[in-house]
Amino acid sequence: MDANVLFSAAYGSPALNQLWERERLNRCRLLASNYVIEEARRNLEQQEHLIRLEKLVAQLRIVPEADTAIPCPINLPLKDRPVIVAAIQSRATHLITGDLRHFAPYRGQVIAGVRICTPRDYLSSLADVATPG
């Protein structure tokens, strides 16, 4: 996941709590790199949000930082390239992002094995799979 998802979850978004609940029930594995975790930390000012972020991060699997020798397969600003490359390198199935400004052109696409989606897209796709018929 990217920093804005972590940031929003630290603010207490009820919808995003569903991701962590799925992780708790072993229905998914939430991944993030230290790069996105640090970005989320930098953008949080209130102590209560920073404390909540640390609790959320404790439930994540921290993946290695993106290898700078690996080229980014899509056109993104420099600051966003490590996010998708780390997702690819860690063999994530999804990159869950709220950054529609930069990732919107790729929303719903699978890039090097990683589907780019919003939290709502991801959770809706699970509901579709769980619904019979």
Buried (B, 14 or more C-beta within 10 A) or exposed (E): BBBBBBBBBBBEBEEBEBBBEBBEEEEBEBBBBBBBBEBBBEBBEEEEBEEBBEEBBEEBEEBEEBEEEBEBBBEBEEEBBBBBBBBBBBEBEBBBBBBEEBBEEBEEEEBBEBBBBBBEBBBEBBEEEEEEE
